[in-house]
């Protein structure tokens, strides 16, 4: 009964796949890949047919996953302390000390709460006979939970009635479970998500999980270590103690003092604060010694050794070239096995022996004999095929899929009632990683037929991003909350305001000029070009317009302005929220669509839609619960840009009164806060130019605003 109802719901989602994909696109559900040294940000391909796992089947998986992760945590505690497992001959010491993920720098360190692997991403495949096999343990920075989490929310909204009737276990608990794990191990201080930056392949996830957990999204330059403690630096340079850091960068880049000295994305001294027990790091440094592909060979033995239990889940049959008997097996059956390079990840370094000719197999055999520690070999498991919708034909077609299950450990160990199902983009191909072109689908875990074990809806909590980790006396007032924003995000807000205004006012002003040009008066466009410092010596008007509107390589084009607005908006997802970011994402899609059919009249309607989206974005900001000082920073950028553009276009002075009044109001909001450098610089730049444009009185007005804020700031106690 449950399965058939789930199938009905799945069919309904297939019929609505276009709507689902539109929602994912407008919310910017992206991942990044590097090709030929260039970063490409793209939408993560989504398939609407969910993987459905029965209740009893998942209960078995849940028990096996908890068992496995508990054993791996026990192994990590042991291997960085007494090393009993080595002494007792279960894992040979050369496998540990030659492991690239083993870091002697954390030897003897027990993390806060005693937890090493707070988040485990367990990669499984299901054989054609229904048996589940664990292929990999990911205990460093496993990614991917945000995608099914986001997709489920869209699925529920698309087919609310069917989701109400079908017993699919709710997956909305992931942010709460993650935050619980973080809070359990936190020392004194706030919670942060550390991202290496906007161009990381999983940046969408970094920002989205920060938004959903209420943690503060930070970059390496926002943190510093002082006297063995980790601090967050706000835009004014004030320090705020950090108690737990969910890091999303690799061990070797975490701290240039302790690991790679050439790292420019780490936090100098972070390891010293961690070793002193003054900050928790999620996941702990050094976890790579447990998820090395060669260490995987020993996990069943770890379960027996630490837990005294038989493994519930199966390892894929694996052979280790360092062992003579296994090496002979590998070399004799090289054409039948899959060979994995333990130093690679993301689907790279995986070779199916059956795909090699005789010469290639001989070369691979030589490499295995020369570097036996670097490789493992496994039996090829024939994955169970799962249907996906071919985007070209709309027809169902079988694809190989795996499942990344997420296990979260804090005071207790929890298996998330969902998971990331990844599928291959090529029929028959067994590598499913997103970096190799694969897509994803949601994973439904069913309740029992009678619904008795159906999980109640999780507590939907509006988490104050700062309240959980601050002294109660410090939780009052918007100004205090606004202090917990970095210098880079202040600049993002300011420039987001400027670029959205540039798009809106330039497009709104452009259309009347364009109208006159269409009446064969080409010269009427030259004043517009002159006002914006654009070339006026164009001979081919249509080519000039295409460059001005759509040329991404032209920094003065409308398309470039929208792209810049987007680039400033994306790091602000935790502050603004995914709902408001939709408008910027849609505007970017709108200008891309207009560029495709720029020779048709339709593109003018696209321009109108873009300005409407900008208006909606501003209205959403004004009506949101975002702290007033943060709104003020964005709108001051907006009105500074408006003043610049209006005076360039020579508008009457009474047309400037409204933006000046707005600026005065927003400046008053910042009375008790330090003037950001970007805002002060913007004011001074414009003040210098207004007299030459014939607006000397406005320059005096803006200078008075700036001086007033400086005076108020200097008179504020403890400023």
N, C-alpha and C positions, 0 to 999 in steps of 0.2 A: 504493500500500500504506500509506504513512504517513498520507496524507489520510484514507483509509477508517478506519484505526485511530483517528485523532483524532476522526472523526465519531462513532465508537462511544463513545468516552470522553465527548464532548460530550453525547450522548444520555443517558448515565448521569447526568451532572450535572443535566440537566433533570429527571430523575426524582427527584433529591434536592434540588431547589431549596429546599424548605421547611427542610430541615436546614441547608443552606448559609446561608440568610438568618438562621436562629436563631443560628448561630455568629457571623455578622457583628454581629448585634444584641447578643449577650452580651459581645462584645469592644469594643463602643462605637465601631464604625467610622462616624464621624459627620462632618458638615460643618455649618457655620453659615451662616445667611442673615439679612439684616435686612429686615423688612417693617414699614412704617409706623413706622420709628424704633425697633422692638423687635427684639432678638436672639432667633432661634429655632434651637435646636440639634436636628438631626434626623439620622436614619440616611440614609446615601447609598444611594439605590435601586440594587440590584445585579441583573444579569441573568445567569443561569447559562450561557447559550450563548456560548462564547468566540468572539472573532474569531480566525480561523486564517490565518496567513501562511506560505506555503511557504518552504522554505530558500533556493532560488535568488532568489526574489522579495525576501526580506529582505536577502540579500547585496547586492543592487542598492540597496535603501534605505539600508543601512548605509554603503555607499561614498558615496552622495549626501549623507547627513546629516553624515558626517565632513567632507566637502569643504565643505559649507555653513557649519558651525560654525567650522572652521579659518579660512575667509575672514572670517567675522564677527569673530573674535578679532583677526585681522590689521587689519581696519578700525578696531576700537576702539583698538588700539595706535597706529594712524596718526592717527586723528582727535583723540586727546588728546596728540599730539606734533607731528610734522612737517606733518601734513595734506596729504600728497602727493596724495591722491585728489581733494582740492579744487583744488590747484594745477594738476593735470593735466586738470581739467575733467570728471572722471567723475561726481562728485556736486556739484551746485551748492552754494555755501557757504550760501545762504539756507535750504536745507533742513536744514542742521546747526544754524545759529544760531537758527533759529525753532523748533527741536524742543524740546518740553517736557522731554524726557529728557536734553538736553545740559546738563551742569553745568560751567561754567568753573572751579568750585572744585577740580576734579580734573585740570585741564589741566596737562600736564607730569608727571603721576604715573604711574609704571610699577608696577603691583601686584607684590607678592612672587611670584616664579616667572614673571612676565610673562603671567599668565593673567587675563583679564577675565571671560569667561563660563565659569565652572567647571561650571555646570549649565544646559543649554539645553533648553527644552521646545518641540519643533518640532511644530506642529499641521499635520496632513496630512489630506486626504480622497482617497478613491479613486473615480474616475469610473466610470460604468457600463461603459466599455470596458476597465476594469482599470488605467488610467493613474493614477499617484499625483501629486497636486498639493500643494505646500506653501502653506498659507493664511497662517500667521503664524510669526514667530520670537519666542519668549519668553525673554528673557535677563536679566530682573531677578529675580523671585522665582517661577519656575514651580512650580506645585504639582501633586500628583496621583499621584506615584509610589507612595506608601504604600498606595493602595487596591488595585491589582492585586497588589502584593507581599503584602499581607495575605490577599487573596482566594485567591491561588494556594496559600498554606500551608493554608488550610481545604479547598480542592479536593483537594489531595494527601492530606489525612487522611481525607477522605470516601470517596475511591475509590483507595486506595493501590495495589491490584493493577493497575488499568488504567494508572495513571501509570507504573508500573514497566515496562509493556510498550510504551507509546506513546512515540515519540521526539519529545518536546516539550523544547525547550531550557530549561534551568533558569533561573529568574529571581531566585534568592535572592542573587545577587551584588551587587545594588544597594547595600546598606549598605557593603559592602567597597569598591566602586568610589568611593562618595561619600567614605568616610573616607580612601582613598588620595589623592583629589584634595585634600582638606583638609590632610592631612599634608604633601603635596608643597609647598604654598604657605605652610605655617605658619612663623611666626617663633618665637622662643623662648616657650614657654608651653603652656597647656592649650587644648583645643578646646571651643567652646561653640556651642549653637544658641540664637540670640536670638529670642524670641517677644514680640510686643507684649502678649500676655496671653491669658487663658482664653477671652475672647469674640471672638477672631479666628476667621474662618470656617474656617481650615485648622489649628486648634490640635491636633486629633487627629494630623495629620501631623507637626507640630513635635515633639510629645512622643514619637511612635512612632519617628521617625528618630533622635531623641536616644537613645532606648532601644537601637535596633539598631546605631548607630554607636559607642556608648560615649561620645559627647560629653555635656557637661553642659547641661541645659536651663536657660536663664536668662531673666530679664525685665529691662527697662531699669534698674530700680532696683538690680539686683544688680551693676552694672558701674560703674566710674569710671575716669577718665583722670587719671594723676598723672605729671608730668614727661614727657609725650609717650608714655606707655605705658598700655595698657589692662589693668585689673585686675578680677578677679572678687572680690566681697566675700562671705565666708562669714557665717554667722549671728552670729558673734562680732565681726564687723568686720575680720577679718584679710584681707589682700590676697593674691591669687594671680595671677600673670602669665597673660594670655591671648595665645596665639599666632595663633589662627585663629578667626574669628567667622562662622558660617553665619547670616546675617541673614534673618529672615522678615518684615521690614517695609520699606515703600517708602522710596526715597531721601530724599524731602522730609521724612520724619519721623526720619531716622537721627540727626541731630545738630542741636539747636536753635541752636548757635553758628554753624553753617555753612550750614544750609538754612532750614527754616521755624522762625522764632523762637518760634512759638506751640506747637510740638510738645511734648507732655508725655510722649511714649512713646519719646523718643530718648535718646542718651547724650551729654551735653555734652562736647565736645572729642574725640569719636571720630575725626572727620576729621583732626584734627592728628596723632593717633597713626598713622593710615593713611598720611597724606602723608609722615610721617617713616620709613615702612617698618617700623614696630614691630608692626604687626598686619596680618594678611591678612583681607579681607572677601570672603565668598562669598555671592552674586556681587558683583563690584566696583561701587561707586557710579558712576553715569553711564552704565550700560549701556543706558539707555532711548534713547540716541541711535542705537542699532543695531536696536532692535526696534519703533521707531515704524512705524506702518502705511504712512506715506509713504516711509520709508527702505527698506521692503520692496521697493519698485519697483526699487531699484538693486542688489539682492543678486546677480542674475546677472552684472551688470557688475563687481561686487566680485570674484567668483570668477575672472573672466577677468583682472582687473587684478592681484590679489595672487598668484594661484596659476598663472596662465597656462594654465588649463584651461577646457573647456566645461562648463557646469553639467550635472550628472547628473540632478538633480530639477527639475521644472518649477515656476515661479511660476504662480499663476493669472493669466490675461491681465488686466492692470491698466492703468488710465488715471489720469493725474494732471491735475487741473483747472488747475494752475499753467501747464501747457504748453498753448499755444493750440490746437494740433491735437487734443490729448486732450480739451480742454474742449469743443470742437465735437462730438466723438464722443459725449461724455457727454450733452450737452444734446439731441443729436439722438436718442439711444437711451435716454433716462432710464427709459422704461417696461420696458426689457429687462435692465437692469443691476442689480447690488446696490451700494448706496452705503454706505460705512463712514465714520463719524466717527473720525478718528485719535485724538481725545482720550478715547474711551470704551474700555471693556474688558468682559470677562465676557459677551459677547453683546449688550451694550447699544450703542445707536447704529448698529445695522445695519438698513438699510431696503431692502426689495426693491421696485424701481420698479413691478413688475407689481401690487403690492398697493395702489398709490395711485390715487386718481381724478385727473381733470384739474387741479382746483384744488390738490390736495396736491402734484402734480408741479411745478406752477408755483411754489409756495412753496419747494419744495426747490431748484429751479433757481436761484431768487433767492438763497438762502443759499449755494449753491455759488459763484455768481459774486461774492458779497460776501466770502466767506471761502474762497478756493480752496485755501489751504494746509491747511485743516482737514479736507478730504475726499479720499477716493480712490474710484474706481469699478472694479468687477470684473465680468467675465463670470460668469454664473451657471453653476456646475459642478453637474451633476446627480449627486449622490452615489450611490454604489452602496448599495442597500438591504441591510440585514442583519437577520436575524430576531431578535426578542426575544420573551420570554414575556409576554403580557398578564397582569398580576397579577389582574385581575378575572375573566378567563375561563380562564386557563391555556393558551390557544391561542397558537401562533406567529403573529406579526404583523410586517410589515416596518417598520423605522424607519431614519431617516437617522443615520449615525454618522460621527464623525471619529476620528482617532488622534493622541494626544500621545505622541511618541517622546522619550526622554530621552537626551541626549548629555552625557557627563561628561568634563571635560578637566582633566588634571593634567600629569604628565610626558608622557603620551600622551592621545589622544582615544579614548574608548570609547562605543559605542552599546549601551544596555541591551537585552538580549534579551527584551523585553516592551514594555509601553506601556499607557497609559490609553486605552481605547476608550470614548468617551462617546456616548450615544444620546439622541435626542429623546424626550420624553414624549408627543408629539403626532404622530399619523401624518402624514407629508408635511412636517412642520416641519423646517427646515434648521438651526435654532439648537439646539445640543446642550449648552450650558454648564449646569453643576450649579446655578448661580445662577438659571437660567431653568427649573428643574424637571427637568433631564435626569438620567439615571442612568449607571451605568458597567458595563463587563464586562471580563473578563480578556482579554489578548492573547497567543495562543500562537504562538511561532515554531518551526516544525518543523525537524528535522534531515533529512538526506538519507535516502533509502530504506534504504541500507545502514548508516545510523547512524554513518558514518565521521566526520562533523563534529559528532556529538552531543557537547555539552559535558559534561565530567565534573562531578559534583556540586561546587559551590563549597566552599572550605574553610569549615567551620562553626566559627568562632572565638568563644570566650567572651572578649569584649574587656573588659579592665579599664577602666572609664571614665576612670581618671586616670593609669594607668601610662604610656600612650603619650606623655604630654606633661610628665612630671615627672622630676626628677632621681632616679636610682636610689636614692640614699640616703634619699629622702623617700617611697618607695613602701611602706614597711613599717608594719604595724599598722593595725587597724581604725579607731583614733582619728584617724589622719591622713586616711584616706579619708572619715570622717564629717565632717571639717572642711569638705569641699567641698560644703556644702549651705547654701542661703541662709536668711535669717531667715524669709522667707515660707514656705519649704518646711518649716522646723521647726514653724511654726504650723499648716501643713497636716497634718503628722503628728500633732501634739498634738490638734487638733480632729477629725481622722479617728478617733482613738481615743475621744474623748469622744462623738461623735455615734453611732458604731457601738454603743457601750455603752448610750447613751440608748435607741436602738432596741431592743436586746436585752432589757435589764432592764425597760423600761417595758412592752413587749409581754408579757414573761413574767409580770409582776406583774398586768397588766391582765386576763388571761384568767380567773383565779379570781374576781376581783371581778365580771366579766361573767357568770360562771356563776351567782353569787348573784342578780344582777339578773334573770336569766332565770327564777329561782324566785320572781319577783314582788316581790323585796325591793329596790326602786329606791333606797332610802336607803342601802343598803350600799355604793353607789358613791361616796357623798360623801366618805368618808375618803381614797379614792384621789385624787379631784379636789383635795381640800384639800392633800394632801401635795405635789402638783405645781403648786400655786398656780393651778389651773384654776378657772373659774367654777363655783360650787356652787348657783347659783340657777336651774338649768335646769328648764324645765317639760316640754319634749318630749325625753325621754331618747334616743330614736333619732336625733333631729337633733343632739343634743350629741355622741353617739358618732361619728356621721358626720363632724362637725367635728374632733373629737379625732384620729380615725384618718386621714382622707382630705383634709381641706381644705388645699390648698397655700397659700392666703392666710393661714392661721393658723400663725404661727411656732412654736407649741407642739405642732403635730400630728406624728404619727408620720411622715406623708408628708414633711413639711418637714424632719424630722430625717434621713430617708434622703436627701433631695435635698441637704442640707448635707454629709452624708458623701460623697456622690458629687462634689460641687463641690470638696471638699478632696482627694479621691482622684485626680481627673483630672490635675492638674499633677504628680503623683508617679509617673506611668507609667514614666519612665526608672529611678526608684529601686525601685519595687515590681514592675514588670513587668506586661505585659498579662494574663498568666495570673491573677494575683491580683486585678486590677481587675475581672475577670469577675464575681466574687461581688457586688461593690457594684452593678455594672450590672444583674445579675439581681435583686437585692433591690429596686432601683428599679422594674424591670419588674413585680415581684411586687406591690408596693403599688399600682401603676397598675392592674393586673388586678383586685386586690381592690376597688378603688374602683368599678370598672365594675359588679360584681355584689355590691355591699355589702349588698344586702337579702337575699342568699341565704346559706345556711350555708357555701358553699364558701369564703367569704372568711376563715373561721377557719383553714382549711387553708393558705390563702395566708400567714397570719400565722405559722403554724408553719414554713412553708418559708423565710420571711424570717429568722427567728431561726436556722434551720439554716444559711442562707447566711452570716450574720454569724459563726457558730461556725467555718464552713469558712474564711472569710477570716482570722480570727485564727489558726487552726491553720496555714494556709498561710504566714502571716507568720512564725510561730514556727519553722517547718520550713525556711524559705528561707535563701538565702545573703546576705540583706540584712545590712549591718553591724549589729552588736549595739547600738551607741549609737542607731542609727535605730529599731531595734525598741523600745529602751527608751523613746524619746520617745513613740512611739505607745501603748505599754502603760501608761506613766505617765498619759497622758491618759485611757485607758480606766479605770484603777483609781481615779483621782480622781473621775471621773464615777460610778463604782460606789459609792464612799464617800458621795458626795453623795446619790445615790438611796436607798441602804440606810438612811442616817440620816434621810432624809425619811420613809421608810416605817416607821421605828421598829423596825428589826430588833434582835434581841438582840445585845449587844456581842460575844459569842463568834462571831457570824456575820460580824464584821468582821475577825477575826484573819487569815483567809486573804488578803484583798486587801491588808492592811497588810504582811504578809510579802512579797507580790509587789512592792509598792511599794518596800520596803526593798532588795530585790534589784536592782531596776532603777535605783534611785538610786545604788547602788554602781558601776554601769556608767558613770555620768556623772561619777565622781570627778575625772577629769582634764580634763573639758570645762567650758566656761563654762555656768552655769545659764541656759537660755533665759528671756526675760522672761515669755513666755506661761505657762510651767510654774511659775515662781516666783509669778506673779500668781494662778494657780489654787490653789496651795497656801495662800497667804495668805488668799484669799477663803473657802476652806473652813474653815480654822483659826478664823477669826473667827466662823463660824456654828455650829460644832459644840457649844460649851457651851450655847447656848440650846436646842439639840435634845436635851440630856441626855447628851452624849458628850464631857465635858470631858477625860477621860483620853485619848481619841483625838486631841483637839486638841493635847495635850502631846506625844503620840507623833509626830504629823506635824510639829510645830514642831521636835522634836529631829532628825528626818530632814533637814529643810530647813537647820537650823543646821549639822548635820554635813557636808552637801554644801558649804555656804559655807566651812567651815573647811578641808575637803580641797582645795577650789579655791584658797583663798588660800595654801596651803602648797605648791602645785604649782609647780615651777620654770617660768619663762617663761609663766605663766598669763595 
